[in-house]
Amino acid sequence: MAVRQPDGAPGLEPERGLVLAVLAQGVDPDDELAELEELARTAGVEPVARVVQHRPHPDPRTYIGKGKLDELKTAYSDAHAEVLLVDDELSPSQQRELENLLQARVVDRAELILDIFAQHAVSAEGKLQVELAQLEYNLPRMRGMWQHLERLGGGVGTRGPGESQLETDRRIARRRVSLLKGRLKGLQKQRDVRRKERRRTEVPTVALAGYTNVGKSTLLNSLTDAAVSVRNRLFETLDPTTRGFEYEGRRYLVTDTVGFIRRLPHQLVEGFSATLEETLVADLMLHVVDGSAPEEKVIEQIAAVDAVLDEIGASDLPSELVVNKIDAVDALHRRRLANRYPDALQVSALTGEGMDELRTRIADRFAERFEAVRLLLPYDEGGKLNELYALGAPIEQREDTTEGVLVVARLPRREIRRFAAYLVAGSEQDRATGGV
């Protein structure tokens, strides 16, 4: 665990953290480390100092070069730091070497993000996913917890409780991993049932994807009048939240997914596959970007999201780019965004600007899925009317006549055959076949 208290806990001072990074020549530490420092603050750690080494690759044993180790030790002591934060995913041996040098906790980028996820998980599924990711991260690092007993497991005459306890702990951890995967698979089956029900009613599904903190939850609230938390912090939304909205008589479902980030730890991509698959199975993806961010950051964030989408197999999904937070952008920046992303919609989920255009764009993407029909349903076949409502089809008009119930609706194309016997003049299907 990276921190002693969750983000925002009253009455507790944040931990003091020293940031360590190996960067390529020419890379600006301010730009590169801004994200890690924001992650640290989200986790309840205040970055108080940095140590940066410019070299092509980290040292495979100690992460930084030998000459830099002395500087790190001095800087850590001078800053009165309580934890070392590393802007990389360390190997178990690198982590152990740095811990031995500083006699302090060393938290790499992956563990820091896992800690934030653990603080923010709310649903049972989210908590299971976090625990699974943490176990898979910690399994190869478990030896460090039994260093004081390692000498007992070194061969003939030295085997003893240390080796036995370590193997027992690993076995328990692996068993727990299998158990968690089984539970998540069960939850996935429940979600599949709900998804099939949505498919049966042909309700279009839209997934919101994007970098963390670009305003996806605010956009969901604006589209659907939901009440999802929109606090301004990284990874505020972990669990997929689905809400619906109606536009011109049709119903749409919108799902907010977990925010993406550069170099998202692979344990999280695997552990949150159940959440991320909500993006994979959607009919349309809205890729939300923060229009108020610097242009180079927008480009980097789009690339980071595209990389994760490609990893989970969602890169070919029909998508629309949505530039959010446009209320915080001046006229010149708006024109530059329009020139770079000419097909993107510019919206402000906060003020409502552009939201009607967004709803229209979504509706246009699904226009061909439905067909306008006029049905005359006899009174003695009331079950057919119930079937029609069960489909969730947009009912634009209903009139009780002497012959039956006259309904003007938009049916999913594949359901028209089921109601063919009740079609009356005026339906698109009727006109296409030359009349009833």
N, C-alpha and C positions, 0 to 999 in steps of 0.2 A: 504494500500500500504506500502510495507516494506521499500522502499528507495525513495530518492528524485530524483535520476537521473538514466537513464539506464546505463547498463554496457558499459564502454569505452567512456562515454561522456567527451569530451575535456574540460579542464579548471575547472572541478569540483572535489573537494576532496571527497573521499569515506567517508561514515558515519563510526563512531566508534561503534563497536558492542561488547557487552559482551556475551559470550556463557555460557549457563546454561544447565546442564544435570544431570539426575538421572541414575546411572549405577549400574549394579549388582556387587557384590563383585568379585574382581579379574579381572574385565574388564579394559583394558588399555585405559585411556582417549585419548592418542595420536592416537591410531588406530581407536577408536570408533568415535571420533569427527573430524577426518581429512576430511570426506566427507561433514559434515555440514559446516565446515570452507571454503571448496572449493565452496559450494553452496553460501555461504555468499559473497565471492569475486565475483562470477559470477553475483550476484544481486547488486554489488556496495557497499558492506559493508566490512570493514576491521576488522576482529576479533582482539581485543586488549587485552583480558583477558578471563579467564575461572573461573567458579565456578562449582565444581562437588561434588555431594553427592552420596556415595555408600550405597544403601539400596535396599531391594528386590522389592519394588514397590513405585511409586511416591505417595505423600500425596494426597488424593482425593480432598482436598479443596485448598491447597496452593502449590501443586506440590512438594516442598521441605519441610523438617521438620522445626519446629518453630525456633530451634537453628540456622539453616542455613540461615534463613531469614535476621538476623542482619548482618551476614557475607556478604550476597549478596548485601545488601544495601550499606555497606561500600565499597565493591569492585567496585560496579557500579559507586559510586561517585569518588573514587580514580582513576579509569581508564578514567574518563571524557567521559564515554560512552553516546551514543545518542539513542541506541536501544538495547533491550535485545532479544537475539536469543535463543530459547529453542529447544533442540534436541528431541522433542516429539510433538505429536498432543495434544494440551491442550484442556480441556473442557472450555466452556465459563466462568464458575465460577473461575477456576484456573487462566485463563488469566486476569480476572477482579481483583482478589486478588493481583496478581503480579504488575499490572498496578497501583493499589492504593498504594502499598508499595513503588514503585519507582517513582511514578508520571511521568511515561515515557511509551513509546510505547513498547509493548511486541509482538514479532512475533514468532509464533511457526513454526515447520518444514513444516507443510502443507502450511501455508500462505507464507513462504519464497519461496517454489517451485512454488506456484501459481504466485507469483510476477515475478519470472524468466520466466515462461511461458508467462505471459502478455507482457514482454519485447520482447520476441523472436517470438511471433505469427506474421505471415506475411499474410497468405491467409485469405479470408473472413471466411472460415470454421474454421480455427485455432483460429481466434479471437472470434468467437461465442462459441467455446468449452471452451476457457479460461473464458469468461464472465459467462457462465453457471456454471462452477466449482467454480468461485469466489462467485457467488450469493448463491449457495448451501452451501458453507462454511460460509458465513456471516449471513445467515438467523437466525440461533440460537443465534448469537452474537449481534443482532441489539439492544437489550435493553441497552447495554452499551453506545450507542450513545445518549441516552436520560436520563442519570442519573440525570441531574439537574431538570427534570420534573417528576421523578418517584413518589415523594411524592404526586403529584396531582392525582395519579391513585390508591389510597389505600383504597377505599370503600366509604360509604355514606358521602357526604359532601366534598370529596376530589377528585372526578373524574373531569377531565378537559382536556385541550388541550394535555397534555403529553401522556396520554393513547390514545387519538384519533390519534395523529400524529404517534405514534409508530405502531398502528394497520394499519393506512393508508400506512405507509412505507412497512410494511410486506406484505400487500395486493398487493402493486405495485410490490414488489420483486417477489412474487409468480406468478403474472401475467406475469412478464418478463421471469421467468423460463419456464413457459408453452409456451410462444412465441418462446423462443430460441430452446426448444426441437422440436417445430413444424418446425422451419426453418432447423434445423439439419436433421430432418427426410426427408425434401424435398431434401436436398443435398445428403442424403443417397440414395434416389430413383434415382437421376441422376447418382450416382456412380454405382448403380446396373445395369442401362442401359448400361453404358460403360463396366462393367464387363461381362454382357451377350454377348456383341459384341465380347469381347476377347474370351469368351468360344466358341462362334460360330466358330471362326477361329482356335480354338484349339491351340492358342499360349500359351505355358507353362508360368506360373507365379511363380516368386521366390520372397520371402519376406526376407529382412534383419532384424533380430532381435538381440538385445544385450543390454548390459549395456551402459549407456550414455558415450560418449567419448572413445569408443573402436575402432573407425575408420570406422564405417559403411558407412558414406558418402564418404570417400576416396575410400572405396572398390567399391561403386556404380560408382564413377567416373572412376575407373580403369577398371571395367568390361564393361562399356557402353560408355565411352568417354563423360560422362555428365559433367556439370559444377556446381555441387551442392556445397554450402558453406561448407568449412571444417575447419573453425576456431577452435582453440583448447580451447573450453569452453563447459561446461555442457549444455545439451539440445539445442545445436546449431540448430538441425533439429527437428521441431515440426510437420510439415505438411508432409503427405506421398508424396514422389516424385517417379514417375515411369518412367523408361527409358528402352530402348530396346537394345539388341545386337544380332548379328548373329554369329553363329559358325557352320562350316561345312554345310552351306546352310540352317540352321534352325534359326528361330527367337525366342528369349526369352525375357520376360519382367521381370524387377527387380524393386522392390519397397523398398525404404528406409523408415523405420518407426521411430516413436519417441523412444528415448533411454529410457531404464528402469533404475530403481534405487531401492535401499533397501527401504522398507516401503513407496512405492509410495502412496500418499494420495488417499483414495478411491474416493474422488470427481474427481480426475484426471482420474482414471481408468474408471469411469462412463462417465465423460465429453468427454474423448477421445476415447470412445468405437468405434466411427465412424472411427477414425484413426487406432486404434489397430485391427479393423476387417480386415484391409488389410492383416494383418498377418494370421488371421483366415481363409480367403478364398483363400490363396495361394495354389499352388500345392506342393510347396517345401519351407521350411524355412531354411535359413542359419543362424545359431546361432553363431554370431561373438563374439570372446573374445579377450582381450588384452594380448598377450603372453608376453609382457614386464613387466606386473604387477607381484608383488610377488605372489607366488603360492597360499598362503592362500586367497589372494584377488580374484584370479581367481575363486577359489572354491566358495567363498561367492557370487561373481557376477553371476556365473552360477545359483546358487540356487535362487537368487533374480529374475532373468529373468524367470526361470522355474515357480516360484510362480505366477508371473503376467500372464504368458501364461496359467497356470492352471485356474486362475481366469476368464480369458476371453474365456475359452473353446478351447484353441489352443494347449493343451499339447500333443494331439495325432497326430498332423500334422507331415508328413514325414519331417525329418530334417537332416542337416549335420552340424557338429561342425567345425568352421573355426577359426584357431588360427592366428590372425592378428598381425602386428607390429613385425614380426619375424626378421626383419633387426636390431632391437635393442636388440636382444637376443644372448648370447654367445653359443658356441657349447655345453657346459655342460647342460645349461638350455634347449636347444633344445631337447637334448636326454631325459631329465626328462619329458618334455612336451609330447614327443612321447611315452614314457612309460606309462604315466598317461592317455593320450588320443590317443590310437593307431590308431583309425579310422579317426582322425581329420586331415584336411589338414593344413599345415603350410604355410602361405603366407605373403607377404608384399605388401599391396595395394599402399604403397608409392613408392617402387622401382620396383614393377612388379613381384617380385620373387613368383613363385608358381601360378600365375594367369592363365597360360595355363592349368595347372593341375586342377584348380578349374573349368574352363570352360568345360573341358573334364568330370569332375565328374558330373556337372549339366546335360550335354548332355546325359550321361549314365543313369541318373535317368529317362529320358523321352524317351529312345531309343525305348521302346515297344509301345509308343503312335502313332508312325508313321510307315508306311509300304511303301517300295519302289515299284513303279509301272511304267509301260511303257504304255502310252496312245497314240492312233492314233485318232486325232480329225478331222473329215471332215471339209473342208473349208466352206461348207454351214451350218455348225453348230457352227459358231463362238461364240455364246452365251455360249457354254460349256467351251471354253477357258477362257472367262471372269469369269465364275463361279469358275474355278480353281484358277485364280489369286486372286479372292475375298476371297478365303479360307485362303490366306496367306501361302499356302503350299510351302515348299522349292522346287524350280524348279532347278534341277541339269543339265538339258540339254533340248534344244529346237531345232528342226530341221524341216524345211519346205521340205516336200516330194511331189511327184506327187499325192499321195492319200490324203494328209492332213498334219496336224501339228503333228509331233512325239514329245512327251514330256516325259522326265524321271523326275519323281517327287517323293516326299515322302508325301503321303496323310495321314490325320488322319484316323484311322481304320474305324471309323463309317461312313466316307464319301465314302468309296470304292464302296459300293453298288450303289451309285448314278452314278458312272462312269464305272460300270461293263461292259456295252455294248462296251466300247472303249478300254478295256484291250487287250494288244497284248503280244505275247510270250516274256518271260524274266522277267515278273513281279513276285514278291514273291507270290502274290495271285494266279497267273496263275500256278506257279509251284506246289503250294499246292493243286490245284484241278486237276492236271494232264494234263494241257494244255487247250487252248481255243478251 
